[in-house]
Amino acid sequence: MAKFNKRPVEGEEVVRVRLPRGNEVLGILDRRLGGSRCEVRCLDAKTRICRIPGRLRRRLWVRERDVVLVEPWEYGGDKKGDIIYKYRPIQVEWLRKNGHLDKLEELDEF
């Protein structure tokens, strides 16, 4: 099994960025609460307590100020959700350049 270098490369180019589909929403992780739970400020002006699902728990490592993709729960979706994807810095730059993070910057300085 090959080990991959996770450091950003200077000439790295964005090929494909996962955008929100259906009821998914972009958000920024405000703080970690422990036990794979986090507080996320979402683009729809709601703050949700989000968890990292079991299938991603060991593969998805998040920190404060990370831009993530949140899927709100069917019941209690205004207050709870699942973190399903974390954007890399170059992808965040692409999202910002193409206007997908404008609402987040309006809510609070980014």
C-alpha positions in Angstrom: 0.0 0.0 0.0 1.5 3.3 -1.1 1.7 6.2 1.3 0.5 9.5 -0.1 1.9 12.9 0.7 -0.9 15.1 2.1 1.0 18.4 2.1 -0.3 20.9 -0.5 1.8 21.0 -3.6 2.6 24.5 -5.1 1.3 23.6 -8.6 -1.7 21.6 -7.3 -4.8 22.2 -9.5 -8.4 21.8 -8.5 -10.0 19.2 -10.7 -13.3 18.5 -9.0 -14.9 20.1 -6.0 -17.9 18.4 -4.3 -20.8 20.8 -4.1 -23.9 20.5 -1.9 -26.7 18.4 -3.4 -30.3 18.1 -2.2 -30.6 19.3 1.4 -26.8 19.4 2.1 -25.3 22.7 3.2 -21.8 24.2 3.6 -20.6 25.2 7.1 -17.5 26.1 9.1 -16.6 24.1 12.2 -16.7 26.4 15.2 -15.6 24.0 18.0 -15.1 20.4 18.8 -17.3 19.0 21.6 -15.8 15.5 22.0 -17.0 12.1 21.1 -17.0 12.8 17.3 -19.4 15.7 17.8 -18.8 19.3 16.7 -20.6 22.6 16.5 -20.9 23.9 12.9 -22.1 27.3 11.7 -23.9 26.6 8.5 -24.7 28.8 5.4 -28.4 28.8 6.1 -27.7 30.9 9.3 -28.2 27.9 11.7 -25.7 26.5 14.2 -25.9 22.7 14.3 -24.5 20.1 16.6 -23.0 17.7 14.0 -21.4 14.3 14.4 -19.0 12.3 12.2 -20.7 9.1 11.1 -19.1 5.8 12.0 -18.1 5.0 8.5 -16.0 8.2 8.4 -14.9 8.4 12.0 -11.3 7.1 11.5 -10.8 8.7 8.0 -12.1 12.2 8.6 -10.1 14.4 10.9 -11.4 17.9 11.5 -10.2 21.0 13.2 -11.7 24.3 14.1 -12.2 26.7 11.2 -12.4 23.8 8.7 -15.0 24.1 5.9 -17.2 21.1 5.9 -20.3 19.7 4.1 -23.2 19.0 6.4 -26.2 16.8 5.9 -29.0 17.9 8.3 -31.0 15.2 10.0 -34.5 14.3 8.8 -35.8 14.9 12.3 -34.4 17.9 14.2 -32.5 19.0 11.1 -32.4 22.6 12.3 -30.3 21.6 15.3 -28.5 18.4 14.3 -26.7 17.0 11.3 -23.8 14.8 10.0 -20.5 16.0 8.7 -20.0 14.1 5.4 -17.0 15.9 3.7 -14.1 18.1 4.6 -12.7 20.5 2.0 -9.0 20.9 1.5 -7.5 24.4 1.5 -7.2 24.6 -2.3 -10.9 23.6 -2.6 -11.9 26.2 -0.1 -10.1 28.8 -2.2 -12.0 27.6 -5.3 -15.3 27.8 -3.4 -14.5 31.3 -2.2 -13.4 32.4 -5.7 -16.6 31.1 -7.3 -18.9 32.7 -4.8 -20.1 29.6 -2.8 -18.9 31.0 0.5 -20.3 34.5 0.2 -23.2 33.9 2.6 -20.8 32.5 5.2 -18.6 35.6 5.1 -21.7 37.9 5.4 -22.8 36.0 8.6 -19.5 36.6 10.4 -15.9 37.4 9.4 -14.3 34.3 7.9 
